[in-house]
Amino acid sequence: MSAPNSGQPLIHTVIEFQSMGLDARLLLNDVELARTTPADRKILQQKVNGWLTFGGNELVIEAALPDPHKAARPNLKCLIFRGPFGRQPDESEALARYEEDKPASFPGGNRQVVWATKFSSEPNYGPWRWEMGRPFALENQAMQAGLYAVSSVVAWLNEKRNADLLHAFRVVTEESVRAYGMSPQLIAEQLLEWAGSWTPQPTEIDHPEDFAFAQEAHQRILRMERKDGKPVFTTDAKLDGSGPRFLRISYLEEGWTIVR
């Protein structure tokens, strides 16, 4: 599917997020865009076309101030912008804005919603394959599917099976082109460059407990990551690994498929 404004400049929706001194999460349509700890000072600016849905969007910030006496003075800021690539908007042009730095404004203990806002998708470059995913329960079958996806990609990297690797990331490639105007040739080159520099790892995952799993997009996406923060395709904790930190799969008509 081509972009609805084909031939026109691609319009990007961008989320700007800043967090300091807080345990916080930023979610768009129930997909985690950022996560911070009280020790972090994070500034994020992320294009989010690929997570926008035709029926509208909800951006949510969950936050907590675990120990007001030990943490730095909290600061939380979020803005939503929309415009053509390359143009730096002024804050006054934000579609929505949130900013807070008073400790009393944040709950202690567990994170709670401190801000939520809804906004439209104009234009919308979807629908996306993850939107068509079949809802699933976070149980052994889904987690085994995530582990199998990791093992499969590692095997193809080990054996330089480039055609299988390109096929595995076909949805990621097609939707990155549509959402962000990326070149399919460049994405393929990056995947092959990754394969070319890959250090072989064990295909079997002996310690599945090293991985964390979560449901996103209202149970349509399984997000998988390593608990030690290493790239998700690291199967041996003694190795550094390479590649993305997260793997997102959905259960589509063809079965479990990498979608992000």
C-alpha positions as CSV (number, residue, x, y, z in Angstrom):
1,M,0.0,0.0,0.0
2,S,1.4,3.4,-0.9
3,A,1.2,6.4,1.3
4,P,-2.1,8.3,0.9
5,N,-0.4,11.5,-0.1
6,S,2.0,9.8,-2.5
7,G,4.0,12.5,-4.4
8,Q,3.6,14.9,-1.5
9,P,6.1,15.5,1.4
10,L,5.7,12.9,4.1
11,I,4.0,14.4,7.2
12,H,5.6,13.2,10.5
13,T,4.0,13.0,13.9
14,V,6.7,13.4,16.5
15,I,6.6,12.9,20.2
16,E,9.1,14.8,22.4
17,F,9.5,13.4,25.9
18,Q,11.7,14.4,28.8
19,S,11.9,12.7,32.2
20,M,14.2,13.2,35.2
21,G,14.0,11.7,38.7
22,L,11.0,9.6,37.9
23,D,9.9,6.0,37.3
24,A,8.0,6.7,34.1
25,R,6.6,5.1,31.0
26,L,5.3,6.7,27.8
27,L,2.8,4.8,25.8
28,L,1.1,5.4,22.5
29,N,-1.9,3.2,21.7
30,D,-0.8,0.9,24.4
31,V,2.7,0.5,22.9
32,E,5.7,1.5,25.1
33,L,7.8,4.2,23.5
34,A,10.0,5.0,26.5
35,R,10.7,3.9,30.1
36,T,12.8,5.7,32.7
37,T,14.1,5.2,36.2
38,P,14.6,7.8,38.9
39,A,18.3,7.8,38.0
40,D,17.7,8.6,34.4
41,R,17.7,11.9,32.6
42,K,16.1,11.0,29.3
43,I,15.3,13.2,26.4
44,L,13.5,11.5,23.5
45,Q,12.3,12.8,20.2
46,Q,10.6,10.0,18.2
47,K,8.7,9.8,14.9
48,V,5.6,7.7,15.5
49,N,3.8,7.4,12.2
50,G,4.0,3.6,12.3
51,W,2.1,3.5,15.6
52,L,-0.8,5.8,14.5
53,T,-4.2,4.3,13.9
54,F,-7.0,5.5,11.7
55,G,-9.6,5.7,14.5
56,G,-7.5,8.1,16.6
57,N,-4.7,7.8,19.1
58,E,-4.2,7.9,22.8
59,L,-0.9,9.0,24.4
60,V,-0.4,8.1,28.1
61,I,2.3,8.9,30.7
62,E,2.5,6.7,33.8
63,A,4.8,8.0,36.5
64,A,5.8,7.7,40.1
65,L,8.3,9.3,42.5
66,P,9.4,6.3,44.6
67,D,11.4,8.3,47.2
68,P,11.1,12.1,47.2
69,H,13.9,12.4,49.7
70,K,16.5,10.6,47.6
71,A,15.5,11.5,44.0
72,A,16.6,14.5,42.1
73,R,13.9,17.2,41.6
74,P,11.5,15.6,39.2
75,N,10.7,16.9,35.7
76,L,8.4,15.5,33.2
77,K,7.6,17.1,29.8
78,C,5.8,15.8,26.7
79,L,4.8,17.5,23.4
80,I,3.2,16.2,20.2
81,F,4.1,17.8,16.9
82,R,3.1,17.2,13.3
83,G,4.7,18.5,10.2
84,P,6.9,17.8,7.1
85,F,10.3,16.2,7.6
86,G,13.2,18.7,8.3
87,R,11.1,21.5,9.8
88,Q,11.7,22.2,13.5
89,P,8.4,23.4,15.0
90,D,8.1,25.9,17.8
91,E,6.6,24.6,21.1
92,S,3.6,26.9,20.5
93,E,2.7,24.7,17.6
94,A,2.4,21.5,19.6
95,L,-0.9,19.6,19.2
96,A,-0.8,18.8,22.9
97,R,1.6,19.6,25.8
98,Y,2.2,18.4,29.3
99,E,4.8,19.7,31.8
100,E,5.2,19.2,35.5
101,D,8.0,19.5,38.0
102,K,6.3,19.6,41.4
103,P,7.1,16.5,43.5
104,A,3.6,16.6,45.1
105,S,2.1,16.1,41.6
106,F,3.5,12.6,41.3
107,P,2.4,9.5,43.3
108,G,4.7,7.4,45.4
109,G,5.1,3.7,45.0
110,N,3.8,2.2,41.7
111,R,3.4,4.2,38.5
112,Q,0.0,5.7,37.9
113,V,-1.4,7.7,34.9
114,V,-0.5,11.3,35.3
115,W,-1.5,12.5,31.8
116,A,-3.5,11.2,28.9
117,T,-4.5,12.8,25.7
118,K,-6.1,11.8,22.4
119,F,-5.3,13.1,19.0
120,S,-6.2,12.3,15.4
121,S,-4.1,10.8,12.6
122,E,-3.8,13.3,9.7
123,P,-2.7,11.8,7.5
124,N,-2.8,8.1,8.4
125,Y,-0.3,5.9,6.5
126,G,-1.8,2.6,7.8
127,P,-3.4,0.3,8.4
128,W,-0.5,-1.6,10.0
129,R,-0.1,-5.4,10.2
130,W,0.1,-5.2,14.0
131,E,-3.4,-3.7,14.0
132,M,-4.7,-7.0,12.4
133,G,-3.0,-9.2,15.0
134,R,-5.1,-11.7,16.8
135,P,-5.4,-10.9,20.5
136,F,-3.5,-13.5,22.7
137,A,-2.9,-14.4,26.3
138,L,0.5,-13.9,27.8
139,E,1.1,-17.5,28.5
140,N,3.6,-20.2,27.5
141,Q,2.6,-20.6,23.9
142,A,3.1,-16.9,23.1
143,M,6.4,-16.7,24.9
144,Q,7.6,-19.8,23.1
145,A,6.8,-18.1,19.9
146,G,9.0,-15.2,20.9
147,L,11.9,-17.5,21.8
148,Y,11.5,-19.3,18.5
149,A,11.6,-16.1,16.6
150,V,14.9,-15.1,18.3
151,S,16.4,-18.5,17.7
152,S,15.4,-18.5,14.0
153,V,16.9,-15.1,13.4
154,V,20.1,-16.1,15.2
155,A,20.3,-19.3,13.1
156,W,20.0,-17.3,9.8
157,L,22.6,-14.8,11.0
158,N,25.0,-17.6,12.0
159,E,24.6,-19.3,8.6
160,K,24.5,-16.1,6.5
161,R,21.0,-17.1,5.2
162,N,20.4,-13.6,3.9
163,A,17.2,-14.4,2.0
164,D,15.6,-15.8,5.1
165,L,16.7,-12.8,7.1
166,L,15.2,-10.3,4.6
167,H,12.0,-12.3,4.6
168,A,11.7,-12.4,8.4
169,F,11.9,-8.5,8.4
170,R,9.7,-8.0,5.4
171,V,6.8,-6.4,7.4
172,V,9.3,-4.1,9.2
173,T,10.8,-3.1,5.8
174,E,7.5,-2.4,4.0
175,E,5.9,-0.5,6.8
176,S,9.1,1.6,7.5
177,V,9.0,2.6,3.8
178,R,5.3,3.6,4.1
179,A,5.5,5.3,7.5
180,Y,8.8,7.1,7.3
181,G,9.8,7.3,3.6
182,M,12.8,5.0,4.2
183,S,14.5,3.3,1.3
184,P,13.8,-0.4,1.0
185,Q,17.3,-0.8,-0.5
186,L,18.9,0.9,2.5
187,I,17.0,-1.2,5.0
188,A,18.1,-4.3,3.1
189,E,21.7,-3.1,3.1
190,Q,21.6,-2.5,6.8
191,L,20.2,-6.0,7.5
192,L,22.9,-7.5,5.3
193,E,25.6,-5.4,7.0
194,W,24.4,-6.6,10.3
195,A,24.6,-10.2,9.1
196,G,28.1,-9.6,7.7
197,S,29.4,-8.3,11.0
198,W,27.5,-10.9,13.2
199,T,29.4,-12.9,15.7
200,P,27.9,-16.5,15.8
201,Q,25.9,-17.4,18.9
202,P,24.2,-20.5,20.2
203,T,20.9,-21.1,18.4
204,E,19.3,-22.7,21.4
205,I,18.2,-20.5,24.3
206,D,19.2,-22.3,27.4
207,H,18.0,-19.6,29.8
208,P,14.6,-18.3,28.7
209,E,14.4,-16.6,32.1
210,D,16.9,-14.1,30.7
211,F,14.0,-12.6,28.6
212,A,11.1,-10.4,29.6
213,F,7.8,-10.5,27.8
214,A,4.9,-8.0,27.6
215,Q,1.6,-7.5,25.8
216,E,1.2,-4.3,23.8
217,A,-1.4,-2.7,21.5
218,H,-4.3,-4.2,23.5
219,Q,-2.9,-7.7,23.4
220,R,-2.0,-7.7,19.6
221,I,1.7,-7.4,20.0
222,L,4.2,-9.5,22.0
223,R,7.2,-7.4,23.0
224,M,10.3,-9.2,24.0
225,E,13.6,-8.0,25.5
226,R,16.6,-9.2,27.5
227,K,16.5,-8.3,31.2
228,D,20.2,-7.4,31.2
229,G,19.6,-4.7,28.5
230,K,21.6,-6.4,25.8
231,P,20.3,-6.7,22.2
232,V,17.4,-9.1,22.1
233,F,19.1,-11.5,19.7
234,T,21.8,-12.2,22.3
235,T,21.3,-15.9,23.3
236,D,24.5,-16.1,25.4
237,A,24.8,-13.6,28.3
238,K,28.6,-13.9,28.0
239,L,28.5,-12.3,24.6
240,D,27.7,-8.6,23.7
241,G,25.4,-9.4,20.8
242,S,24.2,-6.8,18.3
243,G,21.0,-5.5,16.7
244,P,17.8,-4.1,18.2
245,R,17.0,-4.2,22.0
246,F,13.3,-5.1,21.3
247,L,11.5,-7.7,19.2
248,R,7.8,-7.2,18.5
249,I,5.7,-10.0,17.0
250,S,2.0,-10.4,16.2
251,Y,-0.1,-13.4,15.4
252,L,-1.2,-12.8,11.9
253,E,-2.9,-15.0,9.2
254,E,0.5,-16.5,8.4
255,G,1.3,-17.1,12.1
256,W,3.6,-15.3,14.4
257,T,5.4,-12.6,12.4
258,I,8.0,-9.9,13.3
259,V,6.2,-6.6,12.9
260,R,8.6,-4.1,14.6
